[in-house]
Amino acid sequence: MPTAPVKFYQVGSFAAGNRLIDPSLRTVQSELTRSNSLTSGHRACQGCGEALGARYVLDAAMRASGGRLVVVNATGCLEVFSTPYPETSWQVAWLHSLFGNAPAAASGVAAALRSQGRTDIRVLAQGGDGGTVDIGLGALSGMFERNDDVLYVCYDNEAYMNTGVQRSGATPPAARTATTETVGPEPGNVFGQGKNLPRIAMAHGIPYVATATVSEVHDLENKVETAMGIHGARYLHVLVPCPLGWAAPTNQTVHLARLAKETGIFPVLEARDGEVTAVSAIRHQVPVEEYLKLQGRYRHLFRPEPRTEVIARIQAAADANIARYGLVSDDATEPPAGGAP
């Protein structure tokens, strides 16, 4: 009887399964030979975006470096859930540093390798937004100024999740944390505070800066591969939703990351030597309300009555990102009914 090939698509999204594309273009995660740098046995929460981000980044970095990689890890969620003494889930040369000096420690590793003439071994440092945007900012700036041969990766879940969901310099406006409670005339985190680390990194004029999310694995892996092909200081900022701190369903991590990009709240881009060179355009633009209402940390914006003025301020910030980086493409459309953007 006649037959036809069967193709599987993810309904309501732009995702294409690895079976649909040329093997050379498939993700590292689809390979049986992937390194599993962060392997099973860790104690991350169900749906942890940071665990996804770290696995995607390090497996891509291991492939790009031929397995010759040293990783320096700041204190934080990623370190705590992956290395409860005397156990470890890391299958890579891995060093635990302090909360705020991972960039300096990684610079030291790079200098030691350089003194030995070991140009074949690459160095990657990683930490959360607390250890990057706040506590480690001085050490990171020094690494950038010296143009040390280190790729630094920030896994941004927008608060100090490991110590009880306290506000960080990456916590967005109006978000509820343990230290920005939903009380007073302006509940949640105040507007006008915090830091935009990708723009700070670009201001240093380093060779490569990029942002990415865990919702687009091909984009994230490509940026890791690009960064590993460059020498000097490089910075990668990855949005990794946290079901615990964001008070969101554990099965919505990837969807939330996608919405952050498609609303314009989190611009996805690349920069070389301080200048933006490429952006990932929004394909199905959605209002910020669709992103906010899925998260308990923004529940106070909708109950008991919608705080339309606050939502409008968040929308204005997203619109400003869209205008600054030209994020809306000419063929952007409304999201498909009943499906994820």
NUKEKOL-784828 format. One line per 5 residues: number of its first residue (from 1); their letters; for each residue x, y, z of C-alpha. Coordinates in pm, 1 decimal. Layout:
<atoms>
NUM) a) X:Y:Z  ... .
</atoms>
This chain:
<atoms>
1) mptap) 0.0:0.0:0.0  123.9:357.0:-60.8  292.7:534.3:229.8  392.9:886.8:310.2  658.9:1015.1:551.3 .
6) vkfyq) 524.9:1129.7:888.6  635.2:1468.8:1021.8  583.4:1585.0:1377.3  543.9:1952.9:1462.1  500.2:2127.6:1795.4 .
11) vgsfa) 152.9:2278.8:1765.3  135.4:2654.3:1802.3  506.4:2730.2:1788.7  794.1:2777.5:1549.1  982.4:2477.4:1690.9 .
16) agnrl) 1083.8:2205.4:1449.2  1179.4:1864.5:1579.3  1532.9:1742.8:1513.0  1394.0:1481.5:1272.8  1290.8:1756.7:1031.5 .
21) idpsl) 1630.0:1915.2:975.1  1965.6:1811.4:838.8  2170.3:1614.6:1095.0  2448.5:1872.7:1081.8  2202.1:2139.0:1201.2 .
26) rtvqs) 2053.0:1944.5:1489.8  2103.4:2052.5:1848.3  2379.9:1921.8:2069.7  2106.7:1787.3:2297.8  1989.6:1553.0:2021.7 .
31) eltrs) 2329.3:1383.2:1995.1  2390.5:1051.0:2164.7  2751.1:1160.6:2215.0  2667.5:1479.8:2405.9  2882.2:1523.4:2713.1 .
36) nslts) 2600.0:1549.8:2969.8  2813.8:1804.2:3153.8  2537.8:1844.0:3411.6  2414.7:1490.2:3450.1  2133.9:1325.5:3646.3 .
41) ghrac) 2127.2:1317.2:4024.7  2123.9:1689.7:4097.5  1863.4:1838.3:4328.2  1718.0:2120.1:4122.4  1349.0:2195.1:4153.0 .
46) qgcge) 1114.1:2046.4:3896.1  1105.4:2271.8:3590.7  1425.6:2455.6:3688.9  1526.5:2688.5:3405.8  1879.8:2722.7:3538.9 .
51) algar) 1941.4:2347.6:3519.0  1822.3:2353.1:3157.9  2036.5:2655.5:3074.4  2352.2:2514.6:3230.1  2313.3:2180.3:3054.0 .
56) yvlda) 2252.0:2344.2:2715.9  2541.2:2589.0:2754.3  2802.9:2349.0:2884.9  2722.7:2065.8:2645.9  2757.5:2314.7:2358.6 .
61) amras) 3081.2:2452.6:2504.9  3221.8:2104.1:2549.8  3150.8:2019.4:2186.4  3301.5:2348.0:2066.9  3616.5:2297.2:2275.0 .
66) ggrlv) 3656.2:1929.0:2198.8  3604.2:1848.8:2565.5  3894.1:2070.3:2676.0  3705.7:2300.1:2912.1  3749.5:2425.1:3269.2 .
71) vvnat) 3441.1:2565.0:3444.2  3444.3:2803.7:3741.6  3113.3:2825.6:3927.5  2999.8:3102.5:4162.3  2801.0:3020.0:4473.5 .
76) gclev) 2427.0:3009.2:4411.5  2141.8:2778.8:4317.0  2340.5:2609.2:4042.1  2629.5:2525.2:4273.2  2411.3:2422.0:4567.2 .
81) fstpy) 2175.9:2185.0:4387.5  2452.9:2023.3:4180.6  2718.1:1959.1:4446.6  2577.4:1860.3:4787.5  2889.4:1730.4:4961.8 .
86) petsw) 3029.6:1475.9:4887.7  2833.0:1436.7:4563.0  2849.7:1612.6:4228.5  2649.4:1609.7:3905.7  2926.6:1770.1:3699.6 .
91) qvawl) 3108.1:1571.5:3432.9  3354.4:1845.7:3347.6  3659.6:1999.4:3515.3  3473.5:2217.0:3766.6  3579.4:2458.7:4039.6 .
96) hslfg) 3357.0:2618.9:4302.6  3451.6:2973.8:4384.1  3298.7:3223.6:4628.3  2975.8:3410.3:4562.7  3139.3:3716.1:4412.1 .
101) napaa) 3480.2:3622.5:4273.6  3406.5:3366.2:4002.3  3523.0:3607.6:3726.4  3851.3:3668.5:3911.1  3904.0:3297.5:3977.0 .
106) asgva) 3835.6:3218.2:3611.0  4082.1:3489.2:3508.3  4339.7:3320.4:3729.6  4274.0:2982.7:3567.6  4312.3:3139.9:3222.6 .
111) aalrs) 4637.7:3307.7:3326.8  4775.1:2981.1:3465.4  4692.9:2797.9:3143.8  4849.5:3076.6:2939.1  5171.2:3059.6:3145.0 .
116) qgrtd) 5190.9:2688.4:3065.3  5132.0:2748.2:2696.8  4801.5:2555.2:2710.0  4608.3:2741.8:2443.3  4398.4:2431.7:2372.2 .
121) irvla) 4205.5:2451.6:2702.3  3924.0:2704.9:2731.1  3775.0:2864.1:3043.4  3409.0:2927.4:3119.9  3275.5:3097.3:3433.8 .
126) qggdg) 2912.7:3088.9:3537.4  2680.8:3221.4:3804.8  2332.9:3345.6:3875.3  2212.6:3702.5:3861.2  2296.1:3759.5:4228.8 .
131) gtvdi) 2657.8:3653.7:4188.9  2684.9:3837.6:3857.0  2475.6:4153.6:3862.3  2535.7:4236.6:4228.8  2802.8:4061.5:4434.7 .
136) glgal) 3042.7:3980.5:4152.1  3001.5:4295.5:3943.1  3338.6:4445.3:4037.4  3530.4:4126.7:3959.4  3337.4:4088.5:3633.7 .
141) sgmfe) 3414.9:4444.6:3527.4  3781.9:4380.6:3597.0  3770.5:4068.4:3382.0  3614.1:4273.0:3103.2  3869.2:4555.5:3134.7 .
146) rnddv) 4163.0:4316.2:3115.4  3995.9:4131.4:2825.4  4077.1:3801.7:2992.6  4017.1:3494.4:2778.1  3704.2:3379.7:2963.0 .
151) lyvcy) 3344.5:3323.2:2859.9  3123.0:3434.6:3149.0  2764.0:3304.8:3152.7  2493.3:3456.8:3372.4  2185.5:3240.9:3432.4 .
156) dneay) 1929.9:3508.1:3516.8  1628.0:3397.7:3720.6  1576.1:3753.7:3845.1  1624.7:3708.2:4221.8  1830.1:3534.7:4491.0 .
161) mntgv) 1631.6:3213.0:4466.4  1857.7:2986.0:4671.0  1839.5:3198.2:4988.3  1467.3:3266.8:4990.9  1373.5:3468.3:4680.1 .
166) qrsga) 1518.2:3805.6:4777.0  1538.7:4092.5:4528.5  1852.3:4120.7:4312.2  1972.3:4388.3:4075.6  1804.3:4189.6:3796.8 .
171) tppaa) 1458.9:4172.9:3959.5  1209.1:4344.0:3726.2  977.2:4626.6:3831.3  660.5:4538.3:4026.2  774.8:4179.4:4091.0 .
176) rtatt) 705.5:4034.2:4433.0  1001.8:3894.5:4626.0  1065.6:3832.1:4995.1  1219.2:4179.7:5019.7  984.4:4360.6:4779.7 .
181) etvgp) 649.2:4264.6:4924.1  313.9:4350.7:4773.8  228.3:4625.9:5019.4  195.5:5002.0:5001.9  99.0:5232.2:4717.7 .
186) epgnv) 353.9:5074.1:4478.8  362.1:4701.1:4568.2  645.1:4482.9:4448.4  986.1:4593.9:4325.8  1012.7:4964.8:4257.5 .
191) fgqgk) 1060.5:5105.7:3909.3  1390.9:5264.5:3814.1  1627.9:5038.3:4008.4  1851.2:4750.0:3904.1  2107.7:4700.7:3631.1 .
196) nlpri) 2105.8:4594.3:3267.3  2415.0:4373.8:3264.7  2426.7:4305.1:2889.0  2440.9:4679.8:2821.7  2705.2:4723.1:3093.1 .
201) amahg) 2909.0:4448.1:2926.8  2870.0:4618.9:2588.4  2988.7:4945.3:2741.8  3320.5:4774.2:2818.0  3369.7:4715.4:2445.2 .
206) ipyva) 3452.0:4346.2:2488.9  3468.4:4119.3:2181.8  3131.6:3946.6:2226.5  2809.6:3994.2:2423.9  2486.8:3800.8:2369.2 .
211) tatvs) 2152.6:3730.2:2532.0  1946.7:3413.6:2498.2  1668.3:3212.8:2661.1  1610.4:2845.6:2733.5  1316.2:2849.2:2492.1 .
216) evhdl) 1535.1:2856.9:2179.8  1799.2:2587.1:2208.3  1941.6:2633.6:1857.3  1993.7:3006.2:1919.0  2153.3:2946.1:2258.8 .
221) enkve) 2387.0:2674.3:2133.0  2488.1:2881.4:1830.4  2580.3:3171.7:2056.1  2787.8:2946.8:2279.8  2968.8:2809.5:1974.0 .
226) tamgi) 3028.8:3162.3:1844.5  3162.5:3273.9:2181.7  3393.3:2972.4:2206.7  3538.7:3063.6:1867.4  3649.9:3403.1:1999.2 .
231) hgary) 3938.1:3481.9:2234.6  3917.5:3752.1:2496.8  3639.0:3844.5:2738.5  3292.8:3729.6:2634.7  2956.0:3755.6:2811.3 .
236) lhvlv) 2638.7:3550.1:2766.1  2320.3:3640.8:2956.2  2058.9:3362.5:2961.9  1703.5:3407.2:3091.7  1613.4:3101.4:3303.1 .
241) pcplg) 1263.0:3118.6:3458.2  1235.5:2985.3:3813.0  903.9:2813.7:3895.0  964.1:2858.4:4268.4  1055.2:3226.2:4271.9 .
246) waapt) 819.6:3322.7:3991.1  534.1:3120.6:4143.8  464.7:2963.3:3806.5  366.2:2610.3:3700.6  667.0:2384.1:3657.2 .
251) nqtvh) 557.7:2291.5:3304.6  559.1:2656.7:3191.5  933.3:2731.2:3215.3  1006.1:2722.4:2842.8  676.6:2894.4:2758.3 .
256) larla) 753.5:3181.9:2996.4  1101.0:3223.9:2848.6  945.2:3240.4:2503.1  687.4:3496.9:2616.1  959.3:3714.0:2771.1 .
261) ketgi) 1117.2:3739.5:2428.4  794.4:3772.3:2229.0  667.0:4058.1:2447.9  991.8:4253.5:2419.7  1056.1:4234.9:2793.4 .
266) fpvle) 1376.4:4038.0:2729.7  1557.3:4142.4:2408.9  1755.2:3861.7:2244.2  2060.8:3999.7:2066.8  2431.4:3981.7:1984.4 .
271) ardge) 2696.8:4253.3:2006.0  3056.9:4278.2:1889.2  3303.5:4528.3:2037.4  3025.1:4720.7:2206.3  2788.0:4748.0:1908.7 .
276) vtavs) 2471.9:4544.4:1853.1  2518.5:4336.8:1538.5  2213.3:4108.2:1535.4  1877.2:4068.0:1705.9  1628.7:3784.0:1724.6 .
281) airhq) 1312.0:3944.4:1595.5  973.9:3896.9:1759.3  761.2:3673.6:1540.9  432.3:3668.7:1733.2  413.6:3986.8:1937.6 .
286) vpvee) 199.2:3956.3:2248.5  108.7:4209.2:2520.3  303.8:4190.3:2846.3  -15.9:4100.1:3029.8  -0.9:3751.8:2873.7 .
291) ylklq) 341.4:3703.7:3031.5  267.3:3861.6:3369.1  -58.8:3682.3:3445.1  106.8:3338.2:3439.8  331.1:3428.7:3734.5 .
296) gryrh) 228.1:3448.3:4097.7  492.1:3713.7:4162.1  270.1:3951.2:3961.7  -63.6:3833.3:4103.1  -111.1:4165.0:4284.2 .
301) lfrpe) -131.4:4338.6:3944.6  -454.0:4152.3:3865.6  -621.1:4094.0:4202.8  -848.8:4210.0:4348.2  -861.9:4456.3:4057.5 .
306) prtev) -623.5:4503.3:3764.1  -358.8:4770.7:3823.0  -372.2:4894.4:3467.2  -135.0:5185.1:3526.9  143.3:4951.8:3647.1 .
311) iariq) 87.4:4705.4:3363.0  101.6:5000.2:3121.2  441.6:5104.5:3261.9  576.3:4752.1:3208.6  432.6:4752.2:2855.7 .
316) aaada) 603.5:5085.9:2790.2  938.4:4937.2:2895.5  886.4:4642.7:2659.4  790.2:4880.3:2378.4  1107.2:5080.2:2445.3 .
321) niary) 1315.5:4764.2:2403.2  1135.6:4687.9:2077.4  1208.0:5036.3:1946.0  1570.6:5046.5:2066.2  1670.3:4714.7:1910.2 .
326) glvsd) 1422.1:4688.9:1622.1  1273.6:4366.7:1754.6  952.6:4353.2:1550.8  1002.3:4207.3:1204.3  791.8:4303.1:905.7 .
331) datep) 626.5:3960.5:905.0  537.2:3953.7:1274.8  187.6:3818.6:1330.8  -61.0:3754.1:1604.2  2.4:3434.0:1803.9 .
336) pagga) -191.1:3126.2:1688.9  -513.0:3061.6:1876.3  -473.3:2803.3:2150.2  -100.2:2763.7:2103.3  221.8:2895.0:2250.2 .
341) p) 392.2:3178.8:2058.1 .
</atoms>
